[in-house]
Amino acid sequence: MDTLNDTWTVMKPFVHFSYKALKVIAHALIFIVKHIPKPGEHKAKDKNNKVIKI
C-alpha cells in the first residue's frame, strides 16, 4: 500500500497535466470542426446564380 501511495504521489502532476492537455486538444478540435464550412453553404449565399436556358 505504501508503494502505491508513493507511485500516485509521483505520477499525480503528470496525470493532471495529461488531463488538461487532452481537454485543450479536444476543445480545439471541436472549434475547428464547428467552423468548417458546410458543402452547400457557399452556394446559398450567391442568390443571383440563375441559369438561362435558350
Contacts in CASP RR format, 6 or more apart in sequence:
PFRMAT RR
TARGET T0000
AUTHOR 0000-0000-0000
METHOD contacts of the structure
MODEL  1
MDTLNDTWTVMKPFVHFSYKALKVIAHALIFIVKHIPKPGEHKAKDKNNK
VIKI
43 49 0 8 1.000
END
